[in-house]
Amino acid sequence: MPWTTLDGNPCYVVGDGAGYVSRMADDVEDVQLGMADELLGHADAILAAHRATGAELRYLARRLVESLSNVRRIAESRGARLEKGGALVLQHTPAAMEHPAPNDQDAG
């Protein structure tokens, strides 16, 4: 599931994956993946502009950490489902895979 307990431990759905809670978790995961994709595009634009302040970069880094944590939790959850014979269908192609990585010239 795309959320954690109050102690930070992952939540799991018990069942065959076809119930209401499973569908709700899938919907939340889809939203989180979409938001991660949008954040990657935003980060790319901010970094390409070379005008961000330190505070803006720290804020961006914090949001990227949150997003990456969500994406990792989704990947682990889907990986656990695959180990149990469930089907994995990727609905989003991350922006990072659609755009080439910046070259060394962009690092300045």
Secondary structure, DSSP 8 states (H G I E B T S, - for coil): ---B-TTS-B----SSS-SHHHHHHHHHHHHHHHHHHHHHHHHHHHHHHT---HHHHHHHHHHHHHHHHHHHHHHHHHHHHHHTT---------HHHHS----GGGG-
